[in-house]
Amino acid sequence: MADRSMPLGPYAAVFAPLPAEGRADAVRRRLGEAIALGLLPDGSMLPPESDLADRFGVATVTVREALGTLRDDDLIVTRRGRGGGSFVKAPHDGGRAALLARLAHVGLGELRDLADHYCAVSGHCAALAADRADADDVARLRRLAAPTDVEGPGGIPRQEGTFHLELAATAQSARLTREEMVLQREIGPVLWLADAGAGTQGRRGHEAIVEAIALGEPPTARARAEDHVTTLFDAVKALHRDTRSGRTR
């Protein structure tokens, strides 16, 4: 029978091997967060248990235990028989509650470190893109930078993460692209939520980056990317304060 599970593509980071101390709870947490935060699309079919076990580096029985917990949490549904498997069941709020819960457990110092790291990666990607992009690359980035009303589940915009992944791809660095994917898994969903708070200021940041790339100005592109990431993390810090004080709902 043909394999109907999702092609990994941009979701590859979700299925990266677990650390040795992982086991069932780590599998549940990794997949549960990815589903709750919208990284895995609603209705998509997860890879078979044996595939997940190989990818996570755990026993099949460990994966089975984790999937059972995810069913109890109403984050997946399992269908038996022909065409069956485990399918993603996105939460009704699109993951907002999970995002705020995650943010509440992050320290301000960790947020500062993440901001520094993201600035370094995005800034260098933008500088390389300004040096290496051709006309097609610029046109593609312009389309992604354009304002849009399209939103993902629960109203959390996905344009922010998509733009930065494409920026890394335009830099033509496999290592930077992989690093961007890891960062998207770690902090990307929170930035999507912050992007909604940043509003047009966040979107203008994309446009400024693209213009510097189109002009072939690496230092300017780097500075614009770093300014944009700083704006997003300022919004994240405001959310963090509100979450810690109980003002978010």
N, C-alpha and C positions, 0 to 999 in steps of 0.2 A: 504494500500500500504506500502511496506517495506521502512524503513527510509534509504535513500542513502546518507545522509550527512556524513561528515567526522567524524571518531571517534576522540574524543578530544585528548587523549593521551598526547604527548608532546606539544600540542597547548593549553592545559587547561588554562595556564596563560593568554592567549589572551582574553579568555572569562570570566575572573574573574569579580566579581561585581564591578560596578563603584562607585566612591564617590557620595555623595548626590547631589553635584553641577554639576554632569555630564551632563545628558540630551543628546539631539541629537548631539551636536557638539562633546561631549566626545565619544559617540559611533562611530561617523564618524572618529574621530582622532585615536581611539584605533584600529579599523578595518583597516582604511586607512594606518596607519603606519605598521601594521602587514603584509598587502599585499605588500606595496611598498618595505619593507625590506626583503621580502621573507620568513617570518615566516609562512605564510599560502601558501601552494603549488598552483602553477598556475593550473587552471582548477578544483580545489576542490570545492565541494558544501558546502556553508555555512549552518549552522543549520537554521530551519524555523524561521520566524519572532517571533512567540510566544515563542520559545525556547530562542532566543537571548534576548527578553524582560525579561524573567525570570532570565536568567543568569546575565544580566547587572543590573537588578533591576529597570527597567524603563517601561513605557507604550509601548504597541505594536506600537502605532502611532508614538512614538519617534524613534523607530527602523526603521519604514517605511520611515520616513523623512531622517534619516541618510543614509539608503541604496539608496535613491533617489540621494543624493549628491554624493555618491560613484559612482553611474552610470554616473552622469555628469562628474566626474573626470576620467572616463574610467578605474576604478579599479575593477568593477564587471560588469557582464552581467547577465540579468535576462531573463529566458526562461519561457514561459507560458505553460499551458497544462500538460498532463501526463509526468512525468519525469522532470518537470520544477523545477525552484528554482533560487537562486542567486549563481553565480559561480565566483570564483576568476579569475581576469584577470591581470596577473603580468605585471609590466612596462617593456619596452624593454631593459632598462639598468640594469635590475635585482635589482634596488633599490639604485644604487650608488649615484644618485643625491639626493635622499631622505636622505641617510646616511650623505652625506656631509652637506646638509641643516640642519639636526638635530645637527651635530657636531658644526656647526657655532654658534649655540645658547646656547652651553654649556660653562660655565665658567671654567677657569683653576682650580679654587678651587674645583668645583664640580667633575671634572675629578680626582683630587687628592683623594677626599673622596671615589669615586667609586673604585679607585685602591686599597685603603686601605681595603675597604669592601671586594672586590673580592679576595684580597690576604688572608684575614682572612678566608673566606669561603673555597677557593680552598686549602689553606694550611692545614686546619683541615680535610677536606675531604681526602686529600692525606695521612695524618698521620693515620687516622682511617682505610683507605684502606690498608695501609701497615700492620696494626695489624690484619685485618679481612679477607683479600682477600684469596681465595683458588686458586688452579691451573687454574681452568676454568676462574675465574675473571681476572687473570693475562694474560691468553691467549687472552681474549676478548679485554683487554686494549692494548695489544701489536698490535693486528690487527688494532685498531683505531689509534694507534700512528704511524703506518707504513706510509711512504710517499705515496701519491696517486695523480693521475691526475684528479680524479672525482671532478667536481665542480657543484655548483648549478646555478640557473638562473643568467645570466649576469656575470658569472665568479667569483662570490663571494664564496669562500670556506666555506663549512658548517662543515668541520671536527673539527674545534676548539670547537664549541659549543657542538657537539656530544660527543667529548672526555670528556669534563668537566661534562656533564650530566651523563655519564657513570661512571666517577670517583666518583661523589656524590652517585650514586646508589651502587657502590662497598663499599662505607663507611657504608652502611646499616643504614643510618639515614634518616627517612622520612622528618624530619624538614629541614635538610641540603639540601636534594634533592629539596624540595619546594623552598627553598631560592635560590638555583642555577637556578631554572626555572624562578623565578622573575628577577634575575640578567641577565639571557639570554634575557629576554624580554626588559629590560631596556638598556643594553649596549652591549649585545651579538653581534648583527649585525655589530656594529662599530668595535668590536674586530675581526670579520671575515674579514672585510676590512683591518684592521691593520695587521692581520695575513698574508695577501698576501704581505704586505710591509716588514714584518719581515722575510719572506722567510724561508730558511732552519733553521735559528736560532730558529724560533718559533717551528718548527717540532721537532727539537732536544730536545726542552724542554719537549715535551710529552714523548719522549723515556727515558729521564733521570728520569722523575717521575715514569714511569713504572718499570724501573730497581730497583729503591729504594723500590718500593712496593714489587717486586718479592723477594728482599733480606730480606723483613720484617724489614725495618729500618724506623720507623715513623719519627724521627727527620730529617733524610735526605730527606724523601719524602716531608715533609712539606717545607723544605728549597728549594727543586727543584721546587715545585709548586709555591712558592712565587717568585722565580727568573723568572719563565716562565711568570707569570702574569705581573711582573714588565717590562719585555721585551716587552710584547704586549702593555702595556700602554705607554711605551716610544714611540712606533710607533704611537699610537693614538695621543699623544701630538704633534708629528711631523706633522701628518695630520691636527691637530687642528690649528697649526701655519700657515700651507700652506693655509687652508681654510679661515682663518681670513685675510690673506694677498692677497687672490684671485689667488693663484698660482695653485689651483686644478681645473680640468675641468671634 
